[in-house]
């Protein structure tokens, strides 16, 4: 490959269409290009790579070994491009923020469902990545910037973080009558 070669997605898409259809004419049609323009683009791509990509015959075109390698990689590129488009799509639809919220199991099961439902009603353009973690891990994650907000047990030290009371979780002990802990 020559230094400075830049792949154009139009050229890669054209090459994939030609290689898959085994026809320069059909590939050009699928890529919405004239046959002459398609031929010139493929030739330029081959010159840039320094390798022949297609066997051109009267009854069509088929990929050379170099063409097969390019085809394999080009297909992966287009899968990645599609994933990129899906990943960015929410932002084009108005998403203006993303919050990484780590919480312990109690908070996730007992307190957050109703709160998050109200939040999403009033802030539909913000996404929340909610993950369950142990309280000590949540503290570390917020300190390291891995999480934006954490809901932890008050018994866990949160040095270096601003903490605000959120909810009280009342716990009870269930034991058989007459158990020595029943008197506590």
C-alpha positions as CSV (number, residue, x, y, z in Angstrom):
1,X,0.0,0.0,0.0
2,X,1.3,3.4,-0.9
3,X,1.8,6.0,1.8
4,X,-1.1,8.4,2.3
5,X,-3.7,6.2,0.8
6,X,-7.1,7.3,2.0
7,X,-10.2,5.0,1.5
8,X,-13.2,6.8,0.2
9,X,-16.5,5.1,1.4
10,X,-18.0,5.7,-2.0
11,X,-15.1,3.7,-3.6
12,X,-15.4,1.0,-1.0
13,X,-19.1,0.7,-1.4
14,X,-18.7,0.6,-5.2
15,X,-16.0,-2.1,-4.9
16,X,-18.3,-4.2,-2.6
17,X,-21.2,-3.9,-5.1
18,X,-19.1,-4.8,-8.1
19,X,-17.4,-7.8,-6.3
20,X,-20.7,-9.1,-4.9
21,X,-22.6,-8.8,-8.3
22,X,-19.6,-10.0,-10.3
23,X,-20.4,-7.1,-12.7
24,X,-19.0,-3.6,-13.1
25,X,-22.3,-2.5,-14.8
26,X,-24.5,-3.9,-12.0
27,X,-22.1,-2.6,-9.3
28,X,-22.1,0.8,-10.8
29,X,-25.9,0.8,-11.0
30,X,-26.2,-0.2,-7.3
31,X,-23.7,2.5,-6.4
32,X,-25.6,5.1,-8.5
33,X,-22.6,5.8,-10.7
34,X,-22.1,5.6,-14.5
35,X,-20.1,2.6,-15.7
36,X,-17.3,4.9,-16.9
37,X,-17.1,6.7,-13.5
38,X,-17.2,3.3,-11.7
39,X,-14.4,2.0,-13.9
40,X,-12.3,5.0,-13.2
41,X,-12.9,4.8,-9.4
42,X,-11.9,1.1,-9.3
43,X,-8.8,1.8,-11.4
44,X,-7.8,4.6,-9.1
45,X,-8.4,2.4,-6.1
46,X,-6.2,-0.3,-7.6
47,X,-3.4,2.2,-8.4
48,X,-3.6,3.6,-4.9
49,X,-3.3,0.1,-3.4
50,X,-0.7,-1.0,-6.0
51,X,-2.7,-4.2,-6.5
52,X,-5.2,-5.5,-9.1
53,X,-8.5,-6.0,-7.3
54,X,-10.7,-7.4,-10.1
55,X,-10.3,-9.8,-13.0
56,X,-12.2,-8.1,-15.8
57,X,-13.7,-10.5,-18.4
58,X,-16.3,-10.2,-21.1
59,X,-18.9,-11.9,-18.9
60,X,-18.2,-9.9,-15.7
61,X,-15.7,-9.0,-13.1
62,X,-14.5,-11.1,-10.1
63,X,-12.3,-10.3,-7.2
64,X,-8.6,-11.2,-7.3
65,X,-7.0,-12.5,-4.1
66,X,-6.2,-8.9,-3.2
67,X,-9.8,-8.1,-4.0
68,X,-11.1,-10.8,-1.7
69,X,-9.0,-9.4,1.1
70,X,-10.3,-5.9,0.4
71,X,-13.9,-7.2,0.2
72,X,-13.7,-8.9,3.6
73,X,-12.3,-5.8,5.2
74,X,-14.7,-3.4,3.4
75,X,-17.7,-5.5,4.6
76,X,-16.5,-5.1,8.2
77,X,-16.0,-1.4,7.7
78,X,-19.6,-1.0,6.6
79,X,-20.8,-3.0,9.6
80,X,-18.8,-0.6,11.8
81,X,-20.2,2.4,9.9
82,X,-23.8,1.1,10.5
83,X,-23.1,0.7,14.2
84,X,-21.6,4.2,14.3
85,X,-24.8,5.6,12.7
86,X,-27.0,3.7,15.2
87,X,-24.9,4.9,18.1
88,X,-25.1,8.5,17.0
89,X,-28.8,8.4,15.9
90,X,-30.2,9.3,19.4
91,X,-28.2,12.5,19.4
92,X,-29.6,13.5,16.0
93,X,-33.1,12.9,17.5
94,X,-32.5,15.4,20.3
95,X,-30.7,13.5,23.0
96,X,-28.8,16.2,24.8
97,X,-27.2,14.2,27.6
98,X,-26.1,10.9,29.1
99,X,-25.9,10.1,32.8
100,X,-24.0,7.1,34.2
101,X,-25.8,6.1,37.4
102,X,-24.4,3.4,39.6
103,X,-26.5,2.1,42.5
104,X,-26.7,-0.7,45.0
105,X,-29.3,-3.4,44.6
106,X,-31.7,-1.9,47.2
107,X,-31.8,1.4,45.5
108,X,-32.3,-0.2,42.1
109,X,-35.2,-2.4,43.3
110,X,-36.9,-0.2,45.8
111,X,-36.3,3.5,45.1
112,X,-35.1,4.3,41.6
113,X,-37.9,2.8,39.4
114,X,-40.5,5.5,40.2
115,X,-37.9,8.3,40.3
116,X,-36.4,7.3,36.9
117,X,-39.9,7.1,35.4
118,X,-40.7,10.6,36.5
119,X,-37.2,11.8,35.3
120,X,-37.7,10.3,31.8
121,X,-41.1,11.9,31.6
122,X,-39.6,15.4,32.2
123,X,-36.2,14.8,30.5
124,X,-36.8,12.6,27.4
125,X,-33.7,13.9,25.7
126,X,-31.4,12.4,28.4
127,X,-30.3,8.8,28.5
128,X,-29.4,7.0,31.8
129,X,-27.0,4.1,32.0
130,X,-28.0,2.4,35.2
131,X,-25.7,-0.3,36.6
132,X,-25.8,-2.3,39.8
133,X,-22.6,-2.1,41.9
134,X,-21.6,-2.6,45.6
135,X,-21.4,0.7,47.5
136,X,-17.6,0.8,47.9
137,X,-17.2,0.2,44.1
138,X,-19.7,3.0,43.4
139,X,-17.6,5.4,45.5
140,X,-14.5,4.5,43.6
141,X,-16.3,4.8,40.2
142,X,-17.6,8.3,40.9
143,X,-14.2,9.4,42.2
144,X,-12.5,8.0,39.0
145,X,-15.2,9.5,36.7
146,X,-16.5,6.1,35.6
147,X,-19.9,7.0,37.0
148,X,-21.5,10.4,37.2
149,X,-23.8,9.8,40.1
150,X,-24.0,7.0,42.7
151,X,-26.5,5.8,45.2
152,X,-24.7,4.1,48.2
153,X,-25.3,2.9,51.7
154,X,-24.7,5.6,54.3
155,X,-22.4,3.2,56.1
156,X,-19.8,3.4,53.3
157,X,-17.1,6.1,53.6
158,X,-17.3,8.5,50.6
159,X,-14.3,10.7,51.3
160,X,-13.7,13.1,48.5
161,X,-17.3,13.2,47.4
162,X,-20.2,15.4,48.2
163,X,-23.0,13.2,49.7
164,X,-26.6,14.1,50.1
165,X,-29.3,12.1,52.0
166,X,-31.5,10.4,49.5
167,X,-33.8,7.8,51.1
168,X,-34.1,6.0,54.4
169,X,-34.2,2.3,54.2
170,X,-35.8,0.8,57.2
171,X,-34.7,-2.7,57.8
172,X,-36.3,-5.2,60.3
173,X,-35.0,-8.4,61.7
174,X,-37.3,-11.4,61.4
175,X,-36.6,-14.2,63.9
176,X,-38.7,-16.9,65.5
177,X,-40.5,-16.0,68.8
178,X,-38.3,-16.6,71.8
179,X,-35.1,-16.1,69.7
180,X,-32.3,-14.3,71.7
181,X,-32.2,-11.5,69.1
182,X,-36.0,-10.9,69.5
183,X,-35.3,-8.8,72.6
184,X,-33.2,-6.2,70.7
